[in-house]
Amino acid sequence: MAAALLSMFSPAVFAQSAAAPAAGQPVVIGVLDVQYVLTNAKAAKGVRAALEKQAAAFQAELAQQENAIRTADQQLQQQRATMTPQDYDAKRGELGQKVEALRQKAASRNKQLQQMDSGAMSQVTQALFQTTAGIAKQRGLTMVLNKAMVVMSISTNDITKEALQQLDARLASVKLPPPQ
């Protein structure tokens, strides 16, 4: 997920978004620590908190169902001596189906969480992209590179803190998309 978001901030993306320098005009490069911004932005922190809350709710729901299956299994074990082998096998098969359904539900919940994260963080990423484009235009930058891709830069070319401040002002929070 993070890799997909970071790839949106590849040098090529910013090079395309910035105005192309006229012939003979110098290339002015800015550097942005995308990971830092996506970790520390208010909206991103809000997304993580909301996802953790949603994950806890999903986990509580699944744990309750798991406990119900466990209790049913214990009851079945206690009744085993009074049941025919066919009845026991049938009940055991029903429990197996419930376990499989719960496993599928857990996988579905994880997929929902990933989709919610992706949807919310794409809003943060888009706002960061717009913020960065604005800073680049204001500073006369012709290109902005992700700091993770840069071996060395002058600190005056680093727009990370400015981008974080402007992003927080532009997008303080993001609502999670509803689970599907």
Beta strands, then each sheet from edge to edge (+ up, - down):
strand 1: 29-32
strand 2: 143-146
sheet 1: 1+ 2+
end
